[in-house]
């Protein structure tokens, strides 16, 4: 849990500072009182940080993939959703053989002998909810860990599983696809399920999420230099624009493909 909390806190701090800098840069230009400019900026930054926290709780965890990978991932996950439990058992048996992971085949499940974990399947076109997870947990043998493979897990499930003290591990569609890609094993496609494509027209290099902090620092630099020039309004406006753009990149920018760890080993 600590690994998840620290990035969330850093994100909140970043949003707060970015909003504070942008709002203060604009308010100090229109308000004569430094006190009120600072107070209003802090209040607005606090409200923005709280709003970000509320939105981020509901936001699904997604991974940015290359265009061809994103389409391939959707096709693979659609195929897995259409497979029966016995077909899924056979398919993932091939995967574990390629991964050199010792396992035993059981009825509609796989048992990893090294880690003592039972692998269960929960592939649906909708989000996996708490009831599905608790049903799988009840069916698992006592003393075993449970690895659940699914397409997308609901926020309630993500909050529920840590309460089981590490006995339940979730492997979502993006993580699973990267594993299948790594070992070059994909299921045979049954049906073609068409989905709407979302295209991003902005250049990827400019709209990358990693650049958010760079834009933020550039904006702060312009706001700082505005204190020493004869016509500060240009520095103030462009600096505030960069800071606002850094927040936009932070929320909606393209994420790099994450480093893939083996989800089936401790």
Buried (B, 14 or more C-beta within 10 A) or exposed (E): EEEEEEEEEEBBEBBBBBBBBBBBBBBBBEBEEEEEBBEBBBEBBEEBBEEBEEEEEEEEEEBBBEEEBBEBBBBBBBBBBBBEEEBBBEBBBEBBEEBEBEBEEEEEBBBBEEBEBBBBBBBBEEBBBBEBBBEBBEEBEEEBBBBBBBBBBBEBBBEBBEEBEEBBBBBBBBBBBBBBBEEEBBBEEEEEBEEEEEEEEEEEEEBBBEBBBEBBEBBBEBBEEBEEEEEBEEBBBBBBBBBBBBBEBBBEBBEEEEEBEEBBEE
